[in-house]
Amino acid sequence: MENENKKCYFEEHKEVNAICFCQNCNVNMCNKCENFHSKLCKEHKTYKFGKDNQDIFTGYCNENKHLEILNFYCKNHNKLCCTSCLCKLKTKDYGQHKDCDVCVIDDIKEEKTNKLKENIRQLENLSNSINESIKNIKIIYYF
């Protein structure tokens, strides 16, 4: 399954949908480029786009051709982004988050971790409540 959002990095195929990502080169590749790349760079780690790995986290921005490290978090879009995503010039593939509420990843990390812990606690409480209800129903209907 091809990825409709990501295009091949290489100029000759920049309009062709990418089918994979090379973590070593930090590029998306179409079928032709991937065939060539796999012969030249056998030791590189590549990921095929598909149902199970559509949003591979590589540490690099997955916007077309940014190839920058993800250092920021956009609170408006709940998305990691790079400096090109934040640039003041809004052109194709650049500046998508220039007017958003953005912070450094480390600043949001604790907030997200605490929220996750709170959600886990709520799920554990809900699970305990459900188990208790099941136990009570069994007592009522089976005894």
ROTITOR-200756 format. One record per residue: residue number from 1; residue in one letter; y, z, x of N, C-alpha, C in turn. Coordinates in pm, whole numbers, plus 50000, padded with zeros to 5 digits. Atoms other than C-alpha are relative to their C-alpha. Layout:
# ROTITOR-200756
k_r_n.yy_n.zz_n.xx_ca.yy_ca.zz_ca.xx_c.yy_c.zz_c.xx
NUM_a_Y_Z_X_Y_Z_X_Y_Z_X
...
# end
This chain:
# ROTITOR-200756
k_r_n.yy_n.zz_n.xx_ca.yy_ca.zz_ca.xx_c.yy_c.zz_c.xx
1_m_49882_50000_50084_50000_50000_50000_50123_50000_50088
2_e_49880_50007_49920_50332_49898_50150_50104_50097_49947
3_n_49894_49911_50039_50631_50126_50147_50122_49918_49963
4_e_49889_50080_50049_50910_49972_49937_50134_50041_50060
5_n_49871_49951_49953_51187_50185_50093_50025_49974_50147
6_k_49984_50012_49855_51127_50137_50462_49976_49856_50042
7_k_50010_50137_49949_51182_49807_50639_49962_50005_50147
8_c_50040_50011_49860_51052_49691_50974_50123_50017_50089
9_y_49892_49972_49907_51265_49806_51266_50045_49876_50077
10_f_49971_50111_49911_51248_49482_51461_50082_49891_49931
11_e_49902_50094_50054_51528_49231_51409_49938_49879_49931
12_e_50062_50120_50056_51301_48933_51341_49937_50026_49863
13_h_50069_49965_50126_51137_49120_51051_50077_50106_49921
14_k_49923_49890_50058_51420_49347_50933_50000_50003_49847
15_e_50006_50005_50147_51377_49235_50569_49857_50022_49947
16_v_50141_49985_50038_50997_49286_50569_49968_50149_49983
17_n_50040_49861_50023_50849_49608_50425_49912_50051_50113
18_a_50080_49936_49895_50709_49845_50685_49869_50051_49940
19_i_50130_49947_50043_50343_49944_50662_49961_50125_50077
20_c_50035_49882_49920_50342_50213_50932_50119_50047_50082
21_f_49898_49937_49916_50545_50439_51159_49936_50040_50131
22_c_50047_49957_49869_50498_50491_51534_50081_50122_50041
23_q_49931_49877_49963_50579_50847_51631_50054_49993_50142
24_n_49954_50010_49862_50610_50762_52001_50126_49915_50013
25_c_49886_50092_49995_50852_50472_51948_50106_50034_49898
26_n_49911_49962_50109_51011_50626_51638_50050_49879_49923
27_v_49963_50120_50075_51006_50295_51452_49901_49975_49886
28_n_50083_50050_50109_50875_50158_51124_49963_49857_50036
29_m_50046_50135_49964_50670_49838_51161_49934_49931_49882
30_c_50071_50081_50099_50553_49557_50939_49860_49969_50055
31_n_50137_50031_49961_50198_49423_50956_49993_49922_50132
32_k_50002_50081_49878_50273_49162_51226_50036_50084_50123
33_c_49957_49918_49886_50457_49407_51451_49896_50107_50033
34_e_50101_49898_49979_50192_49674_51403_49878_49944_50073
35_n_50113_50064_49931_49917_49433_51509_50029_49981_50148
36_f_49958_50020_49862_50106_49347_51827_50012_50135_50072
37_h_49977_49868_49943_50207_49709_51891_49869_50072_50031
38_s_50127_49929_49980_49852_49843_51850_49923_49947_50121
39_k_50065_50057_49882_49731_49607_52123_50069_50044_50128
40_l_49924_49961_49881_50009_49700_52366_50004_50151_50023
41_c_49977_49855_49990_50039_50071_52292_49885_50076_49935
42_k_50121_49941_50059_49688_50195_52226_50005_50152_49991
43_e_49993_49854_49999_49777_50557_52304_50103_50056_49903
44_h_49895_49952_50091_50065_50575_52054_49940_50049_49869
45_k_50042_49943_50129_50029_50780_51737_50075_49929_49889
46_t_49938_50069_50112_50092_50564_51432_49944_50053_49869
47_y_50038_49955_50133_50079_50655_51064_50019_49885_49903
48_k_49991_50102_50105_50003_50404_50790_50064_50064_49877
49_f_49942_49951_50124_50217_50445_50481_49899_49981_49888
50_g_50093_50006_50112_50015_50517_50172_50023_50117_49907
51_k_49985_49895_50100_49965_50755_49883_50007_50139_50064
52_d_50011_49866_49944_49878_51053_50102_50104_50034_50105
53_n_49904_49971_49894_50141_51015_50371_50127_49919_49985
54_q_49879_50078_50029_50438_50845_50206_50121_50060_50072
55_d_49885_49934_49939_50684_51101_50345_49960_50074_50126
56_i_50042_49942_49874_50562_51162_50697_50119_50069_50065
57_f_49892_49932_49930_50772_51427_50868_49982_49980_50149
58_t_50009_50033_49858_50838_51304_51218_50105_50074_50081
59_g_49888_49937_49931_51148_51504_51299_50116_49904_50018
60_y_49896_50102_49990_51345_51179_51291_50038_49953_49861
61_c_49950_50050_50127_51557_51043_51010_49921_49876_49959
62_n_50077_50115_50044_51362_50797_50798_50086_49895_49930
63_e_49913_50107_50048_51667_50600_50689_49985_49883_50096
64_n_50023_50122_49923_51643_50241_50809_50083_49997_50129
65_k_49943_50018_49866_51717_50219_51185_50088_50114_50051
66_h_49921_49889_49945_51884_50559_51228_49938_50051_50129
67_l_50075_49951_49884_51618_50687_51469_50068_50119_50067
68_e_49935_49880_49949_51807_51013_51508_49923_50123_49953
69_i_50067_49875_50034_51676_51367_51504_50065_50061_49876
70_l_49951_49932_50120_51707_51548_51171_50050_50139_50038
71_n_49940_49872_49963_51948_51835_51239_50068_50069_49883
72_f_49921_49949_50110_52110_51885_50899_49922_49999_49869
73_y_50062_49993_50132_52019_51970_50542_50109_49979_49896
74_c_49906_50027_50109_52200_51825_50238_49958_50082_49880
75_k_50031_49914_50115_52212_52086_49963_50010_49922_49870
76_n_49984_50079_50122_52325_51830_49704_49873_49922_49967
77_h_50116_50086_50021_52019_51609_49752_49868_50064_50042
78_n_50120_49929_49955_51774_51870_49888_49922_49914_50099
79_k_50058_50097_49907_51709_51644_50185_50051_50025_50142
80_l_49959_49993_49860_51712_51657_50563_50074_49872_50036
81_c_49926_50119_49961_51957_51420_50730_50048_50011_50146
82_c_49954_50009_49861_52100_51310_51066_50151_49974_50003
83_t_49856_50023_49987_52450_51246_51201_50043_49867_49939
84_s_49964_50128_50062_52445_50883_51082_50009_50012_49849
85_c_49994_49977_50145_52377_51005_50729_50131_50069_49961
86_l_49880_49923_50027_52687_51225_50758_50128_49930_50044
87_c_49880_50063_49944_52924_50979_50927_50102_49971_49892
88_k_49891_50018_50095_53263_50932_50762_50005_49859_49944
89_l_50001_50138_50048_53220_50556_50734_49881_49981_49908
90_k_50110_50024_50094_53018_50474_50425_49973_49850_49997
91_t_50043_50140_49999_52847_50144_50498_49851_49998_49969
92_k_50143_50011_50032_52496_50015_50433_49918_50088_50095
93_d_50089_49909_49928_52247_50282_50544_50072_50111_50078
94_y_49927_49895_49929_52524_50510_50681_50094_50072_49904
95_g_49903_49922_50076_52733_50789_50534_49956_50041_49860
96_q_50048_49965_50134_52511_50862_50233_50037_50143_49959
97_h_49975_49859_50030_52586_51235_50260_50137_50047_50049
98_k_49870_49965_49943_52947_51224_50383_50080_50095_49911
99_d_49925_49915_50092_53080_51402_50073_49917_50117_49946
100_c_50093_49897_50049_52787_51644_50026_50022_50134_50068
101_d_50002_49866_49942_52745_52015_50093_49884_50003_50100
102_v_50101_50013_49894_52561_52002_50428_50008_50120_50093
103_c_50003_49892_49901_52450_52273_50669_49898_49967_50108
104_v_50096_50015_49892_52254_52301_50992_49865_50052_49950
105_i_50134_49963_50047_51878_52327_50937_49971_50148_50019
106_d_50029_49858_49973_51856_52671_51097_50067_50091_49897
107_d_49929_49917_50098_52111_52805_50845_49927_50004_49866
108_i_50068_50007_50129_51903_52697_50546_49856_50050_50009
109_k_50141_49963_49979_51566_52790_50698_49967_50136_49939
110_e_50026_49866_50051_51587_53160_50614_50010_50004_49847
111_e_49983_50005_50145_51714_53091_50263_49878_49938_49932
112_k_50116_50068_50057_51426_52850_50191_49873_50085_50018
113_t_50116_49914_49975_51170_53087_50348_49998_50115_49900
114_n_49992_49889_50095_51291_53376_50130_49969_49953_49858
115_k_50027_50056_50133_51282_53157_49818_49851_49972_49984
116_l_50144_50027_50004_50927_53050_49902_49921_50130_49984
117_k_50066_49870_50012_50819_53414_49948_50015_50057_49860
118_e_49975_49953_50137_50978_53502_49613_49912_49924_49900
119_n_50085_50081_50088_50795_53215_49441_49853_50040_50012
120_i_50138_49956_49979_50465_53327_49596_49975_50133_49930
121_r_50012_49870_50068_50523_53684_49471_49990_49981_49849
122_q_50002_50024_50145_50596_53554_49120_49866_49939_49957
123_l_50129_50061_50033_50281_53339_49123_49887_50103_50009
124_e_50102_49895_49990_50071_53635_49241_50006_50093_49879
125_n_49984_49915_50118_50214_53850_48959_49949_49929_49875
126_l_50047_50079_50114_50147_53574_48708_49848_49990_50001
127_s_50145_50007_49987_49793_53533_48838_49935_50132_49960
128_n_50053_49868_50037_49731_53908_48808_50010_50022_49849
129_s_49981_49986_50144_49870_53904_48455_49899_49916_49922
130_i_50099_50088_50064_49647_53611_48356_49861_50060_50011
131_n_50132_49938_49980_49341_53780_48505_49982_50122_49910
132_e_50006_49882_50087_49422_54099_48314_49984_49957_49854
133_s_50013_50051_50137_49462_53900_47990_49860_49947_49974
134_i_50137_50051_50013_49129_53727_48048_49902_50116_49985
135_k_50086_49882_50007_48964_54063_48106_50009_50065_49861
136_n_49981_49941_50133_49113_54200_47781_49938_49915_49890
137_i_50058_50090_50099_49006_53894_47583_49847_50011_50001
138_k_50146_49984_49989_48649_53928_47714_49954_50130_49934
139_i_50034_49871_50059_48645_54293_47608_50004_49990_49848
140_i_49981_50012_50145_48772_54209_47258_49892_49915_49938
141_y_50089_50096_50063_48543_53914_47191_49854_50015_50038
142_y_50139_49991_49958_48227_54006_47376_49938_50138_49981
143_f_50055_49867_50015_48189_54375_47307_50028_50057_49865
# end
